[in-house]
């Protein structure tokens, strides 16, 4: 992704980020089918049709939300997993990173869990590809600590993700 150069480019990027953020909150609260572009526009103080200046439509917006968060997760996880530390410290740091990420992005995780079926084929393929890379990153980080084949490690990693990604749901339920 390129860094916006002009003030107008920065403003447009900030508006796109705001639209993505509000869309994620609305999709999490009401589901993809329960949200219109007018709802999303109103949440950021623009008309529904103004959202089209940033995204081709609601499905493209959903794709942008889920593709971006997937890439953010992989980028951050890679930074943590490649730090100059021993294997155990890297694994602990990766767990802390993912827990923090899940708590900061609870709405997007909920959208991912429920609304990924509404993605366009290309976006779904991109999200799945990045998710597989993130899983492999965890497997590579865990492998020196746990002698097991990659299928066993994959199962353990995915179970860990299930626990971590459910944390925002359970903390909200406990708060209620």
C-alpha positions as CSV (number, residue, x, y, z in Angstrom):
1,X,0.0,0.0,0.0
2,X,1.4,3.4,-0.9
3,X,1.5,6.3,1.6
4,X,-0.8,9.2,0.7
5,X,1.2,12.2,-0.6
6,X,-1.1,15.2,-0.7
7,X,-3.4,16.5,2.0
8,X,-6.3,15.4,-0.2
9,X,-4.9,11.9,-0.6
10,X,-4.4,11.7,3.2
11,X,-8.0,12.9,3.8
12,X,-9.4,10.3,1.4
13,X,-7.3,7.6,3.1
14,X,-8.6,8.7,6.5
15,X,-12.2,8.7,5.3
16,X,-11.7,5.2,3.8
17,X,-10.3,4.0,7.1
18,X,-13.2,5.5,9.0
19,X,-15.7,3.9,6.6
20,X,-14.0,0.5,7.0
21,X,-14.0,0.9,10.8
22,X,-17.7,1.9,11.0
23,X,-18.7,-0.8,8.5
24,X,-17.0,-3.4,10.7
25,X,-18.8,-2.2,13.8
26,X,-22.2,-2.2,11.9
27,X,-21.6,-5.6,10.3
28,X,-20.6,-7.1,13.7
29,X,-23.7,-5.6,15.3
30,X,-26.3,-6.4,12.6
31,X,-24.7,-8.8,10.1
32,X,-23.8,-8.0,6.5
33,X,-27.4,-8.3,5.3
34,X,-28.7,-6.0,8.1
35,X,-26.5,-3.1,7.0
36,X,-26.9,-0.7,4.0
37,X,-24.5,1.7,2.5
38,X,-26.7,4.4,3.8
39,X,-26.2,3.1,7.3
40,X,-22.5,3.1,6.9
41,X,-22.4,6.5,5.3
42,X,-24.5,8.0,8.1
43,X,-22.1,6.5,10.7
44,X,-19.2,8.5,9.2
45,X,-21.2,11.6,8.3
46,X,-21.6,11.1,4.6
47,X,-24.4,10.0,2.3
48,X,-24.7,6.4,1.3
49,X,-23.8,7.2,-2.3
50,X,-20.7,9.0,-1.1
51,X,-19.3,5.7,0.1
52,X,-19.0,4.8,-3.6
53,X,-16.2,7.3,-3.9
54,X,-14.2,4.9,-1.7
55,X,-15.6,1.5,-2.4
56,X,-17.3,-0.1,-5.4
57,X,-20.2,-1.3,-3.2
58,X,-21.0,-3.1,0.1
59,X,-19.4,-6.4,-0.9
60,X,-16.2,-4.6,-1.9
61,X,-16.2,-2.7,1.4
62,X,-16.6,-6.0,3.3
63,X,-13.7,-7.4,1.2
64,X,-11.6,-4.4,2.1
65,X,-12.3,-4.8,5.8
66,X,-11.5,-8.5,5.9
67,X,-8.5,-8.4,3.5
68,X,-6.9,-5.5,5.4
69,X,-7.3,-7.1,8.8
70,X,-5.9,-10.3,7.5
71,X,-2.8,-8.6,6.1
72,X,-2.4,-6.5,9.3
73,X,-2.5,-9.7,11.3
74,X,0.1,-11.4,9.1
75,X,2.4,-8.4,9.0
76,X,2.3,-7.9,12.8
77,X,2.7,-11.6,13.5
78,X,5.6,-11.8,11.1
79,X,7.3,-8.9,12.9
80,X,6.9,-10.6,16.2
81,X,7.8,-14.1,15.1
82,X,11.0,-12.9,13.4
83,X,12.3,-10.9,16.4
84,X,15.7,-11.7,17.8
85,X,14.6,-13.9,20.7
86,X,14.7,-17.6,21.6
87,X,11.9,-19.9,20.4
88,X,9.9,-19.8,23.6
89,X,10.0,-16.0,23.8
90,X,8.9,-15.7,20.2
91,X,6.0,-18.1,20.8
92,X,4.9,-16.2,23.9
93,X,5.2,-12.9,22.0
94,X,3.1,-14.3,19.2
95,X,0.4,-15.4,21.6
96,X,0.4,-11.9,23.3
97,X,0.3,-10.3,19.9
98,X,-2.7,-12.3,18.8
99,X,-4.6,-11.8,22.0
100,X,-4.1,-8.1,21.8
101,X,-5.1,-8.1,18.2
102,X,-8.2,-10.1,18.9
103,X,-9.3,-7.7,21.7
104,X,-8.5,-4.6,19.6
105,X,-10.3,-6.0,16.5
106,X,-13.2,-7.9,18.1
107,X,-15.8,-6.5,15.7
108,X,-13.8,-7.6,12.7
109,X,-13.2,-11.0,14.1
110,X,-17.0,-11.4,14.5
111,X,-17.6,-10.2,11.0
112,X,-14.9,-12.7,9.8
113,X,-16.6,-15.6,11.6
114,X,-20.1,-14.8,10.3
115,X,-19.9,-12.9,7.1
116,X,-16.9,-14.3,5.1
117,X,-19.5,-16.1,3.0
118,X,-20.5,-12.8,1.5
119,X,-17.1,-12.0,0.1
120,X,-16.4,-11.9,-3.6
121,X,-14.5,-14.9,-4.8
122,X,-11.2,-13.0,-5.2
123,X,-11.4,-11.4,-1.8
124,X,-12.3,-14.7,-0.2
125,X,-9.3,-16.3,-1.9
126,X,-7.0,-13.5,-0.7
127,X,-8.2,-13.8,2.9
128,X,-7.8,-17.6,2.9
129,X,-4.3,-17.3,1.4
130,X,-3.2,-14.8,4.0
131,X,-4.8,-16.9,6.8
132,X,-2.9,-20.0,5.6
133,X,0.3,-18.0,5.7
134,X,-0.4,-16.8,9.2
135,X,-1.1,-20.4,10.3
136,X,2.2,-21.5,8.8
137,X,4.0,-18.7,10.6
138,X,2.6,-20.0,13.9
139,X,3.5,-23.6,13.0
140,X,7.1,-22.6,12.2
141,X,7.3,-20.7,15.5
142,X,5.8,-23.6,17.5
143,X,7.8,-26.4,15.7
144,X,11.1,-26.0,17.6
145,X,9.1,-26.2,20.9
146,X,6.9,-29.2,20.3
147,X,8.2,-32.2,18.4
148,X,5.2,-33.1,16.3
149,X,4.3,-33.4,12.6
150,X,2.9,-30.3,10.8
151,X,-0.7,-31.7,10.8
152,X,-0.6,-32.0,14.6
153,X,0.9,-28.5,15.0
154,X,-1.7,-27.1,12.6
155,X,-4.5,-28.6,14.7
156,X,-3.0,-27.1,17.9
157,X,-2.5,-23.7,16.2
158,X,-6.1,-23.6,15.0
159,X,-7.4,-24.7,18.4
160,X,-5.4,-21.8,19.9
161,X,-6.9,-19.4,17.4
162,X,-10.4,-20.6,18.3
163,X,-9.7,-19.9,22.0
164,X,-8.1,-16.5,21.4
165,X,-10.6,-15.3,18.9
166,X,-13.5,-16.3,21.2
167,X,-12.1,-14.1,24.0
168,X,-13.8,-10.9,22.8
169,X,-17.1,-12.7,22.6
170,X,-16.8,-14.1,26.1
171,X,-15.6,-10.9,27.7
172,X,-18.6,-9.0,26.2
173,X,-20.9,-11.7,27.5
174,X,-19.3,-11.5,31.0
175,X,-19.7,-7.7,30.9
176,X,-23.4,-8.1,30.2
